[in-house]
């Protein structure tokens, strides 16, 4: 399947921890924060900018997301299913 370019607004949740994952993302523009919650606190694992990718592990192996992805600014990313 062809990648689809999708836009996300600042603060928009791209996916939540625990969601079924069947897509990977490649950032074209903007920045995405990957985080988890532990003991009620948010822990930032990574910030991904243009050229970076995320979500590929769950997309390949199946299962549920182990982290949350949120757009830190207006972001465009290719969605690969």
Steps between C-alpha positions, in 0.01 A plus 500: 500500500620852421591730790242773568605849612298605805499827695484526879430816700714614792406289802313240296541143622618286209457179698453405864679239704299177494347564157526228237783594267491428129674811359849645499573871454775700328516870591519737205456826693460589868582311816344211691552409865501135604421448869381249757331532838667349805378546857267774378781699337561558130845392386622627162681226311579688180421798281490422130539755223517500121650182359430302816257218542292347780241231558676245283553232766131451570415535131735212416456275802136578575354550844432817693691827519731528800530880482303808397585725204398868504569775244700778667426740214318485168635174361475312173586132498475220250282220636606155388258213559 
